[in-house]
């Protein structure tokens, strides 16, 4: 039986999403929802659902609305501001960039790489 609390993966790159979904399904029993652009994610998180996802895994670069804009929108909405959000990053430079903006996500998840399929790791 799957845990009722949902994990939302917001990732536009098909290959990265596939690797992340494989990782999540192998390690979690939660329902997992994949959304492939920032505008669709904003619509779902802020307007379509009253449920509270257990975790949002948010890519930095997304079509229609980037991850930083979406993160800031989530943090401004009272019923959603306490959602757990982790940014998906591919390098130390991405983390440093987000830190320079003064964002305070719940953490960072380093994406598995294409070439060596290293498992994701949390920072």
C-alpha positions, 0 to 999 in steps of 0.5 A: 500500500502506498503512503497517502502523502504525495511527492511532487517532482517538478522536472522538465528534462525527460531523461532527468525525470525518468532517472528521478522517478526510478530513484523515488519509486525504488526508495519511497512508497508515496504516490509520486506526481510528475509535472514538467513545467513551472506554470503547470506546477503553480496551477496544481500546487496553488489552485487545483489541490487542497492536499498538502504534498509531503515533498516537492522536488523542484528543478531550477530551470523550467519552461514558462516559470522557473524554479525560483519564481515558483518557490517564491510563489509557494512561500507567499501563499499562507496555506502552502508556505510550509510545504517541504521544498528541495531544489534539484541541482546538478552542480555546486554552482547551482547551490551557490547561485540559490544561496546567493539569492537568499532562498531557504529551501528545505534542502538540495537533491543532486540529480543523478548524472547521465553518464555514470548514473550516480544515485541522487544525494541530499545536501 
